């Protein structure tokens, strides 16, 4: 793989992927618009290592500038596109559904349309989400489960991206792989995600808002394991495939808080709150397809991953 185009390159998962590919000798063109969803200075810090590497080029571009995004793909002619850029978050999508549709669906369509114009066509890997499975009691979640009942605009946009990606594969033979990420965590964790938010509150001795009774479960997946799955998907991308990238060991919210408190060496203070609209009771990945077809094998125990997160958190 000679050149990879990574969108959302300054983000949590994107910056780890950029570092991994540069270490493997791949030329990387990173795209990010440094959106204000969270502080742009945090994202720029994520790329400090990459920006000193001769194989990295950063392009500051809003993918909603569809003409500019198309020109970039056609000019750089990447062997692979890994599209991680998105408007993230379930709860904010309920407040801003139109913005989520524009950024997540329209920008993805633009990149797909640009990719199919190249000869040879690049491998196209894009980030979907475990949220497409909706709120369901049966688990674990399998890629061939029906996902027709999203419960947030964010989830609906991710399902829409899977559908439009399949259309481009069907019409043009574009090799496409969609990856349903399950609650990534680790160093560079987005500040709006629960582990990072809770760590800040615990450090300050402030109460943690725990929505519901604490029995909701998430399939927390260490970012290094996620990135390994992304790399494997990009190397093997052909046809049209969807894969779960999770750890397949869901953890209850109250247990996550307790483990995080132990890692920080402090006792969390709990502020019980009602359940929130758009939240699901559980996420739980069946990873047998990814394991069998990609060789994906997440190996980082939750306690180990949290210790690594805390070391990074306190080193900033």
Secondary structure, DSSP 8 states (H G I E B T S, - for coil): --EEEEETTTSHHHHHHHHHHHHTT-EEEEEE---TTS-HHHHHHHTHHHHTSTTEEEEE--TTSHHHHHHHHHHH--SEEEE------HHHHHH-HHHHIIIIIIHHHHHHHHHTTSSS--EEEEEEEGGGG-S-SS-SB-TTS-----SSHHHHHHHHHHHHHHHHHHHH---EEEEEE--EESTT--TTSHHHHHHHHHHHT--EEEETTS--EE--EEHHHHHHHHHHHHHH--SEEEEEE--S--EEHHHHHHHHHHHHTS---EEEE---TT--SB--B--HHHHHHH-------HHHHHHHHHHHHHH-
